[in-house]
Amino acid sequence: MMDGGIIVLLGPPGAGKGTQAEGLTEKFDLFHLSTGEALREAVREGSQLGLEVVQIMESGELVPDHLVSEIVVKCISREVQSEGFVLDGFPRNLPQAGFLEGARGLRPLVVVNIDLREEVAVRRLSSRRHCVNCGRIYNVFSSPPEKEGVCDVCGGDLAQRKDDRGEVIQERLRVYREETEPLVGFYSEQGCLVEVGGSGDPQSVFAQLEGEIGKLTWLTRNSTE
Ligand code: AP5
């Protein structure tokens, strides 16, 4: 069993889950598990998993549940000493939520839904860049790197994700509406959902997030301030 708890970040593609997860993990010393990033890493490494998922990801569809669930379980077992987890991109549908629920010790303490209008999400995704080495997220307009095309943190190259292009973005939004959005109602019924507006700048979204979840005692214990 972990000492801490699990915070789940929900929201459409481009809502800022990865950006806010980075802020939360820095401030509260949590472990950030992004299933999207873990899958992209598998693709970069050319592993068996990477070969199985690359085309699915580039088309904007969801990777089969059993493959993603395995990543989550392995990571949580490895990081069992962690003070807590931010799950970014998991669960993504009701069966995955059921899996999390059923696995002992993995019940989310709080689920944050970051809400964003689709047209804003499309603009953000079209101008996103990420570091191919460390995964750090940038935006050409709202958070550019100091030197164009180069990661501030590790000096790696910045690139556009293959799924951040017109038609694929639309497909991801459709998949989100059909498969992931029902989780908002599911967690609301469980009484662990909080809602955060994602349209302000990253700092103001973080301030809302902190206001909503900063009261959790295990989080304040971890705070780096
Ligand atoms: P994943 O990588 O999880 O993609 P996603 O959920 O579509 O989310 P994004 O990473 O696109 O957006 P985000 O909300 O994290 O926004 P970000 O902070 O980057 O998954 C990719 C694929 O992997 C899936 O399509 C699927 O195939 C597979 N997959 C992953 N998990 C799976 C699962 N559980 N089951 C099955 N398949 C799975 O921000 C976006 C941009 O906006 C950035 O440029 C950022 O700098 C900027 N930005 C962020 N916040 C703000 C702000 N407040 N103001 C202005 N700009 C902002």
Boltz pocket constraint, residues with backbone or C-beta under 6 A from the ligand:
constraints:
  - pocket:
      binder: B
      contacts: [[A, 11], [A, 12], [A, 13], [A, 14], [A, 15], [A, 16], [A, 17], [A, 18], [A, 19], [A, 20], [A, 35], [A, 36], [A, 37], [A, 39], [A, 56], [A, 57], [A, 60], [A, 61], [A, 62], [A, 63], [A, 64], [A, 65], [A, 68], [A, 88], [A, 89], [A, 90], [A, 91], [A, 92], [A, 96], [A, 124], [A, 125], [A, 127], [A, 128], [A, 129], [A, 137], [A, 138], [A, 139], [A, 140], [A, 142], [A, 143], [A, 163], [A, 172], [A, 198], [A, 199], [A, 200], [A, 201], [A, 202], [A, 203], [A, 205]]
      max_distance: 6.0
